[in-house]
Amino acid sequence: FIHEGKPFVTHMNLPTFTLLIVEDVMESRELYRNCLLTDRSCNYDLLEAGSVAEALELCQTRLIDAILLDYLLPDGDGLKFLETLANQSNSSNPPVVMMTGHGDESIAVRAMKLGAQDYLPKHKFSPELLLSKVHSAIENARLRRQLQSERIVAEQEREQAQAALENRNQELRSFVQIVSHDLRAPLRAIANLSKWIEEDLEDALTVGTQAQMTLLRSRVERMSCTIDGLLDYALSGQTDEPSESVEVAQLLAEVIDSLSPPPTFC
């Protein structure tokens, strides 16, 4: 049988938790219900199952906050239930308190390994102890859902940040490429003009003037290389190009040379 109960005691402004009692003995279920009736900290929506199969069916169709699980059941034991629940479900399985008339500690160890949160031998049963373990199980479920919700939110925020970063990088790539193109256009014009001037004044150019025109074109070429360097720098970290070593002395000499032409041309 499967019994789906309603909150059997209602206290205003208190939370309601769904609790599944898996027990085939009617007297034991009644005892658990009466103990839960004394709880003034929350309300309970009780579900009851008398077998492993019935309990697993409820776990698939209802959102359960905690489970009171008897060890011996008509179609198997609590360990079988725990193992099957873990295989057919996921990490959001509700916490389980194993109840058993056997005081064998090995059962408790095996139950914990299979996912049970707590273990209560029936010969140590008391209403206070049962409520304590139920409260602990419910708090465990609440914290787990909170952590899961926070993980989902964090993952969504990470994906949004990643998408925003990719958009910014794409905008940067587009901007740099446009600026690079716009800067190269006047450089090409300067290089072409210098060649045309040389052609028009071929017979009138002095050796010094020709050297200056050559220097002019070299500065244009260097500016073009600088633009390429800026483009590469702006896109650094976004490509798989390997790092290269740089001769600092040579780089420094090129920088100094680019600041002003050689004295012989001044």
Steps between C-alpha positions, in 0.01 A plus 500: 500500500592864459347758727534865403406704801422865551660710772346329802581792729519859389672782683461840342808672358712183529668323210359172367730210409416185308611190689486146360458216752607165352372241747283191452388474866190711568580542871843644421357747249246613757775544758701718262193708413420561866857608569496741208168636627683639803731709284411868538784631281351403164217325314527164324344368184532126559535237231502130589620192314511137613757366253815588309313521168231732636757726664706526180187590304425785739859624478461527124170691511522720809744755637600355837696680771599195708437126531451276805605159369445164671773244444280191446231529231287237321677531163852572622688696762591864551842448347339383177281811505802729548696332223211510253419863587860602437505320163170631367529856624767767550678706763171666603378186677337583835691420821412165658479396867527122524278336769568141600431255777845351445782659695764381256746783446605350167151584368552862602838512326360348179201736512726804535714386207186472287392855583301484824549808713424342838421173673261437791470155666142451613607386847642852552190668363354806674280782367773755574766298319274442199414871469866593536599272215208615283591865558863426413395323180270785396769761570741293295255499210444874532872576495555266208225666296637841591849398386359352181308819433811709567703278266240545227499878548881508506516293181248730329699805609822339375342425162365855476840644591667274244254609232551867593878457488479333159284787372750755632788310341316488170432873521868561578610287204265686269611840632869422473462366148306810391754737658785300350348528154432875539858566614658300218316694230688833553829312541456341160423843358819646651712217357344542155543877507868467589553270200316739265706794624818305435382413149400860422823647637730218403764723338475776760527289819824522689656202671391634838141551384484149361628365832232698681229360272630151569493578872145630464384173348683301767314700766173425321589130501592519866168670579321224314686243712403696813136479399537125449659478845213691658255269327686195630516650850129577505426141402757344735359215702234431239720301265720193531816663369809403705701753699828626354817630661595863436847656491448794734812690384393479136144600590630802696720607209204483262286707737769768533551505123128541441485812717711710261685452169877457493697827544637481144149548364399789722 
